[in-house]
Amino acid sequence: MSTSMEPFAQSLLHLAHPDDDAEATRIYKEKVAYRPLDFRKLTASTAKQTDQRARRRELRLAKKLKKASSKPSSKPKPLSAREKRALGVYDIPKEAQKYAIYEPLNKLWIGYIHEILKGSFGNNGTAGQATAAKLCAADFHGCEVEVVRNRCPSRVGVKGIVVKDTKMTFVIVTKKDEIKHIPKEHSVFRFEIPWPDTTKEGAEPIVLELHGSNFMFRAAERMNKKFKAKAMDDL
């Protein structure tokens, strides 16, 4: 058995081999006693790790100092909705409130709606739910609409080209060069689409009605929105 004066490593070996002191002594003499230990390698490895930690710490501190001392961003702060209204960012200038300016836009819209509705209408102008979904997702900037139903009687009959299609309103320029803000809610808009088929020249245009209460989305939001048929209790 081990004595209190024997090396600590040998004592551990005796604990590992309590029934064979000779084996513990042999392992100690062959593998532990007089085995050289190179402290230089340990010192160099420890020093290298210390240097790496110090280097990482210096880099973190330098990054923080650079961020703290850097100049404030030159990128202007975006305007709030109230500031945009006060500056009139989205207002149409007086010189641009003319119907003739937007007539080419209406022709472009007709070509656009022909492209997305190509082959959607039957010979008699009938269309299914898929066509209605395409129309609901379409952009109406440039479409000529007429108000056929509204809670305010003075708005009924207003007709013009849509120059702004917002979430809640259609902004229309009339042939009298007047700008009208028509709320979509509780409004029904009528618009016409000429036949895209050139063989039907002289045929009556396709007349459609749009119920604004179910159309209160921004134009960009409607493009990826899936519309489903549902009952309209307000009719």
N, C-alpha and C positions, 0 to 999 in steps of 0.2 A: 504494500500500500504506500501511498505518497506521504511524505513528511511535510511539516510546516516550513522547512527550510529549502525545499526543492523549488525550481523555477515555476512560475505561474502556468506556462504552457504545458509543462509536464503534469501539473496537477489537473489540468483540464483533460489531458489524455487519459489519466487514471480514472477520471469520472466517466469518460466515454467507454473505457474497457475495465469495469470494476472487477471482473473475474479473471483477468489476464494481465498481471503487472508486467510480465516480461514483454508482451506485445506492445504495451504502452511505452515502456522504456525504449524498445527498439525503434518505434516510430519517432520518438523524440530525438534519439541520437542520429538517425539516418536522415530525417527530413526537417528537423527544426534546429537542433544544436549546431553551432558553428556555421550556420547558413548565412552567407553574406547578404546584406540588405543595402541597396544603393539609395541612399537618402538624396543624392543629387537629382535623380530622376523625379522623385516625389516632389522635391522642392521646385524643380523646373515646371512640372505639370501644374502644381498649385499656383505658381506665379503666373503661368499662362492663363489659367482660368480667371485669376484675379484681374489680369490686364484686360481680358475680354469683357468682364463685368464693368470695369471702370470705363472702357471704351463705349459700351452701350449706354451707360449712365451719362457720359459726356454728350453723346449724340442726342439723347432725349432732352437734356438741358439746353443744348444749342437750338434744337427745334422749337422748344417753348419760348426761348428768348427771341428767336427770329419771328415767331408768330406774334409775340407781344409787341415787338418794335416795328412790325410792318405797318405800312400806311393803310388807312381805311379803304375799303373797296370803292373803286371809282364807279361801279355799277349803280345807276340810280335806283332808288326805292320805287317799286311799282305804285301807281296811283290807286287810291281806294275808290270804291263805287261813288261815294259822295263827291270826291274831288273830280272824278270824271264828269259827273253831272254838272258841277259848278263850272268847269272849263268848257263844257259843251263838246266833248270829244266825239260823241256819236251824233251830234246834231247835223242836219243837212244844211249847208250854206244857202243863203237866199238865192245866189246866182245859179245854184244847182237844182232849184225847185221848179223845174220845167219839164213838162210831159215829153216834149220832143227829144230831150236828152236820153230818155229811157226807152224810147221805141226800139232802137237796135237791141237793147237788153231783152225786150220782149220777144224779138225774133230768135235770139239765142236760146231763150227759155223754151220756145216751141220746138226747136231742134233737139234740145236736151230731153224734153218730155217724150218726144217721138222715139228717141234712142232707148230710153229705159222701159217704154211701154210697147216696144216693137212686137207685133204678133199677139198682143194681149186682148184685142177687141175682135169680136165676131163680125160677120158681114153686116149685121143690123145694129152694131154699136154696143152689144151686150158684153159684159165682162164679169169675171168671177171674183172670189175673195182674194186670190193672189194678186190680181190687178189693183184691187183696193189697197192691199198692203204696200204695193210699190208706190202708189200715189201718196199714201200717208207718210212714207219715208222720203219723199222727194223734197227738193229745195224749191221754194216758191218765190225766190228773188227773181223778178222779171215777169212773173205771171200777172195777167190782167184779170182782176177779180171784181165782182159786183156784190154788194151787200143786199141780200134778198130778205133777210129776217134779222131783227135786232130789237131789244127791249126799248131802245130809244128810237122812236119813229123817224127822227130827223136824219139818222144814219142810213136808213133803208134807201136804196137807189144809188148810193155812193159807188162810183166805179172808177178804177184807175189801175196803174201798174204798181206792184209791190216793190218798194225800194228797201224796206227793212222787214225781215221776218224774225221777230223776237219771240220770246217764250209766251208772252201774254197778248201781244198785239201784232197787227199788220199795219205798217206805215205805208200809205198809198199816196201817189201823186196823180191827181186828176187831170183831165184835159183842160181844165181852167187854170192849170199850174198852181194848184192848191195842195198842201200837204195835210192828209187826214190820218189821225191815229184811231184805228178801229180795234176795240178789244175783241179778242177771239171768243171770250166767254159769252154765251147766250147769243152768238151770232152764227148766221149761215151765209157762206160765201159761194157764189156761182162763178164758174170759169169755163171757158170753151177750149177744146183742142181740135184743130183742123185734122181731117183725115190724113194720116201719114202715107197712105197708099195713093200714088199719083194717078192710078186708074180711076179713082173716084173724084175726079175734079168736078167742082160745082156741087158736090154733095154737102148736105147740112153738117156742120161741125158737131163733134161729140160734146154734149153739155153735161157737166158734173157739178155736184154741190158738196161743199166741205163744211162740216159741223165743227165750228171753232172750239166748242167746249171740250171736245175729245181730241183736240189738236194742239194743246198747250204745251209744246216742247220747242226747244231751240232747234234750228235747222241742223246743226252739227250733231245733236243728240238723237234726232230722228233717224239718221242714216243707219245706225246699228241697233235700233229698237225694233222688236218684233210686235206687230200689232195684231190683235185678235178681235174677231167679231163679237160684239156685245150689244145688249139691248140699250136703247136710248129712251129713258123714261120721260125726258123733258119734251119729247115731240108730241 
